[in-house]
Amino acid sequence: MRQGSGFLTPRQRRLAWLGFVLAAAQAPVAAKLVSDGSWLFSLVVALMVATVIIADDARRRQPANAPSND
């Protein structure tokens, strides 16, 4: 059974993980330093990037429908 490919390239996937980690780490730091609720923006961005990573992972785990020509 062949695994399907995701919609992100390996490079895009690495950059998405980097963006997720940076945004998720920046949110609590901004919450401590800023008195308003603008730190929530970092949290929302981190959640959006995490959703894309999860969707790509789910796509990769689906079996490929087309037979291989190998």
C-alpha positions as CSV (number, residue, x, y, z in Angstrom):
1,M,0.0,0.0,0.0
2,R,1.5,3.3,-1.1
3,Q,1.2,6.5,0.9
4,G,-0.3,9.5,-0.7
5,S,1.6,12.8,-1.0
6,G,0.6,15.9,0.8
7,F,0.0,19.3,-0.7
8,L,3.1,20.8,1.0
9,T,6.6,20.2,-0.3
10,P,9.2,19.0,2.3
11,R,10.7,22.5,2.3
12,Q,7.3,24.1,2.9
13,R,6.5,21.6,5.6
14,R,9.7,22.5,7.4
15,L,9.0,26.2,7.1
16,A,5.5,25.7,8.4
17,W,6.8,23.9,11.5
18,L,9.3,26.7,12.0
19,G,6.5,29.3,11.7
20,F,4.3,27.3,14.1
21,V,7.1,27.0,16.7
22,L,8.0,30.7,16.5
23,A,4.4,32.0,16.6
24,A,3.6,29.6,19.5
25,A,6.6,30.7,21.5
26,Q,6.1,34.4,20.8
27,A,2.4,34.4,22.1
28,P,3.2,33.8,25.8
29,V,6.1,36.2,25.7
30,A,3.9,38.9,24.2
31,A,1.2,38.2,26.7
32,K,3.6,39.0,29.5
33,L,5.0,42.1,27.9
34,V,1.9,43.7,26.3
35,S,-1.1,44.9,28.3
36,D,-3.7,44.6,25.6
37,G,-4.9,41.5,23.8
38,S,-2.8,41.7,20.7
39,W,-0.9,38.6,21.7
40,L,-3.9,36.6,20.7
41,F,-3.0,37.3,17.1
42,S,0.2,35.2,17.5
43,L,-1.9,32.4,19.0
44,V,-4.4,32.5,16.1
45,V,-1.6,32.4,13.5
46,A,0.0,29.4,15.3
47,L,-3.3,27.6,15.3
48,M,-3.9,28.3,11.6
49,V,-0.4,27.0,10.7
50,A,-1.0,23.9,12.9
51,T,-4.2,23.3,11.0
52,V,-2.4,23.3,7.7
53,I,0.3,20.9,9.0
54,I,-2.4,18.5,10.3
55,A,-4.3,18.6,7.0
56,D,-1.1,17.9,5.1
57,D,-0.3,15.0,7.5
58,A,-3.7,13.6,7.0
59,R,-3.3,13.8,3.2
60,R,0.0,12.1,3.4
61,R,-1.5,9.2,5.4
62,Q,-4.2,8.5,2.8
63,P,-3.3,5.6,0.4
64,A,-2.5,6.7,-3.1
65,N,-5.3,5.8,-5.6
66,A,-3.2,5.7,-8.8
67,P,-1.0,2.6,-9.4
68,S,2.7,3.2,-9.6
69,N,4.5,2.9,-12.9
70,D,7.7,1.8,-11.2
